[in-house]
Amino acid sequence: MLFLTFDWSSVYFIAQSNQSSGSTAGSFFSFIFGLAAYIFGSYCFYKIYQKLGEPNAWFAWVPILNNWIMYKAGGQSP
């Protein structure tokens, strides 16, 4: 019953709005958020690799190589 009483005009307005107005700020904040998430995740993997005693703990900062040690730690074939 919620769908029958909801005013969908605002949803259509947002979907059809011009993306060039303000998309630069949204892209910038998305980039900053993504970069912060990458740095946080890589730092966490780096600390895990150090605790595992891996000599190549720097693999945590390389996007594909960071899974290599996790596979080895889990006993799977990389």
C-alpha positions in Angstrom: 0.0 0.0 0.0 3.0 2.2 0.4 3.6 2.4 -3.4 0.0 3.7 -4.0 0.4 6.7 -1.6 3.9 7.6 -2.4 4.5 10.7 -4.5 6.8 9.6 -7.3 7.3 13.0 -8.9 10.4 13.7 -6.9 11.9 10.4 -8.0 11.2 11.2 -11.7 12.7 14.7 -11.2 15.9 13.3 -9.8 16.1 10.6 -12.5 15.7 13.1 -15.3 17.7 16.0 -13.8 20.8 17.3 -15.6 23.8 15.5 -14.3 26.3 18.2 -15.2 25.1 20.5 -12.3 27.0 19.3 -9.3 28.4 16.1 -10.7 31.9 17.4 -10.4 31.5 17.7 -6.6 29.9 14.3 -6.4 32.7 12.8 -8.5 35.3 14.4 -6.3 33.8 13.1 -3.1 33.4 9.7 -4.6 37.0 9.7 -5.5 38.1 10.8 -2.0 35.9 8.2 -0.4 37.2 5.4 -2.7 40.8 6.5 -2.1 40.2 6.5 1.7 38.6 3.0 1.5 41.5 1.7 -0.5 44.1 3.1 1.9 42.2 1.8 4.9 41.8 -1.7 3.4 45.4 -1.9 2.3 46.6 -0.8 5.7 44.5 -3.5 7.4 45.8 -6.1 5.0 49.4 -4.9 5.6 49.0 -5.3 9.4 47.5 -8.8 8.9 50.4 -9.8 6.6 52.9 -8.6 9.2 51.2 -10.7 11.9 51.3 -13.7 9.6 55.1 -13.1 9.3 55.1 -12.6 5.6 58.3 -11.1 4.2 56.3 -9.5 1.3 53.8 -7.6 3.4 54.0 -4.7 0.8 51.8 -6.9 -1.4 48.9 -5.4 0.5 49.3 -2.2 -1.4 49.1 -3.8 -4.9 45.5 -4.5 -6.0 46.0 -8.0 -7.5 48.9 -9.2 -5.3 47.0 -8.5 -2.0 44.9 -11.6 -2.6 48.0 -13.8 -3.1 49.0 -13.9 0.5 45.4 -14.4 1.6 45.1 -17.4 -0.6 48.4 -18.8 0.8 47.2 -18.1 4.4 44.0 -20.0 3.7 45.8 -23.0 2.3 44.5 -22.4 -1.2 46.4 -22.4 -4.4 47.0 -18.8 -5.6 
